[in-house]
Structure formats: C-alpha cells, structure tokens
C-alpha cells in the first residue's frame, strides 16, 4: 500500500458503467469511518447501500447468510 499511493482509489465512472447490479454493503460494527465512505461511494455510482446489523467491515465473510439475503442469492 505504501508503494502505491493510489491503492485505495476507486474509478467510480468505471463502476457506474458496469452493466450488472451493484450494491454497497457494510456492517454496523465496522470502523467508524466506513459508513461515510460507503454512503459517498454509493451516491457517486448510483447504487443502493445496505447496512447489515451485527456485521463489521466485511459482512460477506462474517455474516454470509445475511449478505446472501441482501443480494438475493
């Protein structure tokens, strides 16, 4: 990460152009900065944002059943 100062960059135009469905998810027990970032990203790419109760930064790992329900899997 130190070697690449743009490691956290997100090409929102490319994501917004993706023809499939996109949804931003995060939990309510993750880092305190995450909800703000998730909301901004969801707004920029025009997709829904879902908070998974009890989950942290990676709800697809910690709460796979709840995540699957959110994405309709």
SVG drawing of the C-alpha trace seen along z (x, -y; Angstrom):
<svg xmlns="http://www.w3.org/2000/svg" viewBox="-33 -11 40 29">
<polyline fill="none" stroke="black" stroke-width="0.4" points="0.0,0.0 2.8,-2.4 4.4,-1.7 1.2,-2.6 -0.3,-5.9 -3.4,-5.2 -4.1,-1.8 -7.5,-3.0 -8.6,-4.8 -11.9,-3.9 -12.8,-4.6 -16.4,-5.5 -17.1,-6.1 -16.0,-2.5 -18.1,-1.1 -21.1,-3.1 -20.7,-1.9 -20.7,1.8 -23.8,3.4 -24.6,5.7 -26.2,4.8 -24.0,3.1 -24.8,2.7 -22.6,1.4 -22.8,3.2 -21.2,2.8 -22.0,3.7 -22.9,1.5 -20.0,2.6 -17.2,1.8 -14.7,-1.1 -16.4,-4.4 -15.3,-6.0 -16.8,-3.3 -20.5,-4.4 -19.5,-7.8 -17.3,-6.3 -19.9,-3.8 -22.6,-6.4 -20.4,-8.6 -19.4,-5.7 -23.0,-4.5 -24.1,-8.1 -21.4,-8.5 -22.1,-5.3 -25.8,-5.5 -26.4,-2.2 -28.2,-1.1 -26.5,-0.9 -27.4,1.7 -26.2,1.9 -26.1,5.5 -26.8,5.4 -24.1,7.0 -21.6,7.2 -18.4,5.3 -16.3,4.2 -16.7,7.4 -20.2,8.7 -19.8,11.2 -17.2,13.0 -18.7,12.6 -22.5,12.8 -22.7,14.7 -26.4,15.7 -27.5,12.1 -25.3,10.9 -26.8,13.6 -30.3,12.4 -29.4,8.8 -28.1,9.6 -30.9,12.1 -28.6,15.1"/>
</svg>
